[in-house]
Amino acid sequence: MARDALFLQYMYTLKKSLGQHFLIDESISRRIVESVLTHSPARLIEVGPGGGALTKYLLELKNIEFKAVELDQEKVDYLLKTYPAIAGKVINHDFLHLEKPFEGPFSIIGNFPYNVSTEILFKILEWKEDVQCVVGMLQKEVAQRIAAREGTKIYGVTSVLLQAFFDVEYLFEVHENAFNPPPAVKSAVIRLTPAVDKPDIKSEKKLALLVKTAFNQRRKTLRNGVRGLFKPELLEDAIFNKRAEQLSLKDFAALTHLMN
């Protein structure tokens, strides 16, 4: 891995502003790719291919329509030079401002830039009707929050809003030495697939408003935290004695039907 790390440093500049830490452990790369193949994608988009740690394996896949989105022009040039098969498949654009990349169902994979990983997941949420599977490497703490259940301190807005539409699997953790340069944080890989048991919500807008308002004052009881969203008589229900972190996804979903 030391030789590969040195090679990458000579080939291009790592940009801290883009949260670039490139994966150099081949076994981890293959394991991430295998994690998305379990859902047999016909169309696949990679977010932030960087030095091509995953890309080189993804380009070998047969009968899959593949695209890669990379914001950094220097990395695009490197990918085109190093992996000629990617010609016509790489999009030099900011994923957060990308139009839906495919017509019909598709899957997403990537070593997500840690500084915008949550934003990436919420962008993916906009395409949820067409997304079959997401396999992403994130900062460990972020991955844990997304997979968290009620009753824990790390359960929050991202936990509820993503789990409302996706089943979340916390797959495995990745050591810092698997990257160049080694990040100051630990990493983990998660997989999202469309929720099998989707909660009955009044609207996505109401759910987002309720969840964000409740967790914005998570130390308060729900009664005090979301007072302005419900009629006074409804606030007498015992559920409003709880704090936001104590409510399950189904609890939040049920409350959307009672909101003003």
URUR-V643240 format. One record per helix or strand. SS is the DSSP state (hx for helix, st for strand). FROM is the first residue (numbers start at 1). TO is the last residue. If there is no record, write none. Layout:
ss->SS from->FROM to->TO
ss->SS from->FROM to->TO
This chain:
ss->hx from->2 to->11
ss->hx from->16 to->18
ss->st from->22 to->23
ss->hx from->26 to->37
ss->st from->43 to->47
ss->hx from->55 to->58
ss->st from->65 to->69
ss->hx from->73 to->82
ss->hx from->84 to->86
ss->st from->90 to->91
ss->hx from->95 to->97
ss->st from->106 to->111
ss->hx from->114 to->126
ss->st from->131 to->139
ss->hx from->140 to->147
ss->hx from->157 to->163
ss->st from->166 to->174
ss->hx from->176 to->178
ss->st from->179 to->180
ss->st from->187 to->194
ss->hx from->204 to->216
ss->st from->221 to->221
ss->hx from->222 to->225
ss->hx from->227 to->229
ss->hx from->234 to->236
ss->hx from->238 to->241
ss->st from->243 to->243
ss->hx from->244 to->246
ss->hx from->249 to->256
